């Protein structure tokens, strides 16, 4: 099927050492119209990402050579790309580490092919929105928090906070509506592009990452509802 894919097809790199899973994922993504390439270990994944310049990477955490976290770290250092991580464990520490090295989203095994393809499409929609010219002020300032929309840079009290692409998009979404409580479901729809509320832990994990980088005092939790960005000092 690779030969029938047009040059305009979006490229997906699937990094998975379990051959059956890799081939099943690849077949489903090809049926969705994607051009798919496979890698089965850490070193070959980094080399493949460098060679094919994928539009999105589906990346297993547990790999031979070196693990998916190191793969994510290396490919993001060379060229930012949306990454969907696959993990066999629903361990919050692992998830936070994955998000910290540049993953945008994660799925816990076992997962449905329908869910995986929905996440891939959502990541690509978000990437397209981020690349589009911003029809808004280039700067957002809330107290000592400064967000440069055009350059996608964030400073608090003069110190730069290095955010992942998803963390930045989430922060901007909150900052556009300061002190307004935004439900997790709305954040999933607006930031991630998900049509359902099955991934609220994704929001929680990214909020934790943001708090570590810009300060826990700026983001208020409204239990059972969602989050609000305070105006800062």
C-alpha positions in Angstrom: 0.0 0.0 0.0 3.0 2.3 0.4 3.3 2.6 -3.3 -0.3 3.9 -3.7 0.1 6.8 -1.2 0.3 10.2 -2.8 3.1 12.6 -2.1 0.7 14.8 -0.2 0.0 12.1 2.4 0.9 12.9 5.9 3.8 10.8 7.2 3.6 8.8 10.4 6.6 7.1 12.0 5.4 4.2 14.2 8.1 3.1 16.7 7.1 -0.3 18.3 9.2 -3.4 18.9 6.3 -5.8 19.1 5.9 -6.6 15.4 2.2 -7.6 15.6 1.2 -4.3 17.3 3.4 -2.3 14.9 1.9 -3.9 11.8 -1.7 -3.6 13.1 -1.2 0.1 13.8 0.5 0.7 10.5 -2.3 -1.1 8.6 -5.0 1.0 10.3 -3.1 4.3 9.7 -2.5 3.4 6.0 -6.3 2.7 5.7 -6.8 6.3 7.0 -4.6 7.6 4.1 -1.3 8.1 6.0 2.1 7.2 4.7 3.6 4.9 7.4 7.1 3.9 8.2 8.2 1.5 11.0 11.1 1.4 13.4 11.7 -1.3 16.1 14.3 0.2 18.4 15.6 3.5 19.7 18.6 4.1 17.4 16.7 3.2 14.2 13.8 5.4 15.3 16.0 8.5 15.7 17.6 7.8 12.3 14.2 7.2 10.6 12.8 10.5 12.1 15.9 12.3 10.7 15.5 10.7 7.3 11.7 10.9 6.6 10.8 14.0 8.6 7.5 12.6 9.8 4.4 14.8 10.5 3.7 12.8 13.7 5.4 10.0 15.6 3.6 7.1 17.4 6.2 6.0 20.0 6.3 3.1 22.4 8.0 3.8 25.7 9.7 0.4 26.1 12.2 -0.2 23.2 15.5 -2.0 22.7 18.6 0.1 22.2 17.3 3.0 24.3 13.8 3.7 25.4 11.1 5.9 23.9 11.8 8.7 26.3 15.3 9.1 25.0 14.0 8.8 21.4 11.5 11.6 22.1 14.2 13.7 23.6 16.5 13.3 20.7 14.0 13.8 17.9 12.5 16.9 19.6 16.0 18.4 20.0 16.5 18.1 16.2 13.0 19.0 14.9 9.8 19.6 16.9 7.2 17.0 15.9 3.9 15.9 17.5 4.5 12.6 19.5 1.9 10.2 20.7 3.5 7.9 23.3 2.3 4.3 23.9 2.9 2.9 27.4 2.1 -0.5 29.0 1.8 1.1 32.4 -0.7 3.7 33.6 2.0 5.2 35.8 1.7 8.9 36.4 5.5 9.4 36.9 6.2 7.8 33.5 3.5 9.9 31.9 4.9 13.1 33.4 8.4 12.3 32.2 7.1 11.6 28.8 5.3 14.9 28.6 8.4 16.7 30.0 10.6 15.4 27.1 8.3 16.6 24.5 5.5 14.1 24.0 2.1 15.7 23.3 -0.2 12.9 24.2 -0.2 9.3 25.4 -2.2 6.1 25.2 -2.1 3.2 27.7 -2.0 -0.3 26.3 -4.3 -2.0 25.4 -5.9 0.6 23.2 -8.4 0.6 20.4 -7.3 1.4 16.8 -10.2 3.9 16.6 -8.9 5.7 19.6 -5.3 5.8 18.3 -6.3 7.2 14.9 -8.5 9.8 16.6 -5.5 10.9 18.6 -3.3 11.1 15.6 -5.8 13.2 13.6 -6.2 15.5 16.7 -2.4 16.0 17.0 -2.2 16.9 13.3 -5.1 19.4 13.6 -3.4 21.0 16.5 -0.1 21.2 14.7 -1.8 22.9 11.7 -3.5 25.4 14.0 -0.2 26.2 15.8 1.5 26.8 12.4 -1.2 29.2 11.2 -0.7 32.9 11.6 -2.0 34.1 14.9 -5.1 36.4 14.6 -4.5 37.9 18.1 -2.1 40.2 19.9 1.5 38.9 19.8 1.9 39.3 23.5 -0.1 38.3 26.5 0.8 39.8 29.9 -0.7 38.7 33.2 1.1 40.1 36.2 4.7 38.9 35.9 3.8 36.3 33.3 4.6 37.2 29.7 3.6 35.1 26.7 5.1 35.8 23.3 2.5 34.3 20.9 4.6 34.9 17.7 7.8 33.4 19.1 6.0 30.8 21.3 8.1 31.8 24.3 7.1 32.3 28.0 8.8 34.3 30.8 7.8 34.7 34.4 9.5 37.4 36.4 12.0 37.7 33.6 13.0 34.0 33.7 12.2 31.9 30.6 10.1 28.8 31.1 10.8 26.1 28.5 7.4 24.6 27.6 6.5 21.7 25.3 4.2 22.7 22.3 1.2 21.3 24.1 2.0 23.0 27.4 2.3 26.3 25.5 -1.0 25.9 23.7 -2.7 25.0 27.0 -1.2 28.0 28.8 -2.3 30.4 26.0 -5.8 29.0 26.1 -6.0 29.6 29.8 -4.4 33.0 29.5 -6.9 34.3 27.0 -9.6 33.9 29.7 -7.9 34.8 33.0 -9.7 33.8 36.2 -12.3 31.9 34.1 -12.7 28.3 35.1 -12.4 26.1 32.1 -13.7 22.5 32.4 -11.4 19.7 31.5 -13.8 18.6 28.7 -13.6 22.0 27.1 -9.8 22.1 27.3 -9.7 18.7 25.6 -12.0 19.9 22.8 -10.3 23.3 22.3 -6.6 22.4 22.9 -6.4 18.8 21.9 -9.3 18.7 19.4 -10.9 15.7 21.1 -14.6 15.1 20.5 -15.1 13.2 23.8 -14.0 13.5 27.4 -12.0 10.2 27.6 -8.7 11.8 28.3 -9.1 14.1 31.2 -6.0 12.7 32.8 -4.1 14.1 29.8 -5.2 17.6 30.9 -4.2 17.0 34.5 -0.8 15.7 33.6 -0.1 18.8 31.4 -1.3 21.1 34.1 1.2 19.5 36.5 4.0 20.1 34.0 2.9 23.7 33.6 2.9 24.2 37.4 6.4 22.9 37.7 7.6 25.4 35.0 5.7 28.6 35.7 4.8 28.2 39.4 2.0 26.3 41.2 0.4 29.6 42.3 -0.7 30.7 38.8 -3.1 27.8 38.0 -6.1 27.3 40.3 -7.8 23.9 40.5 -11.6 23.8 40.8 -12.2 20.2 42.0 -14.6 18.3 39.8 -14.7 21.1 37.2 -11.4 22.3 35.7 -8.7 25.0 35.9 -8.3 28.7 35.9 -5.2 30.9 35.3 -4.8 33.6 38.0 -3.4 37.0 37.0 0.0 36.6 38.8 1.7 39.1 41.0 
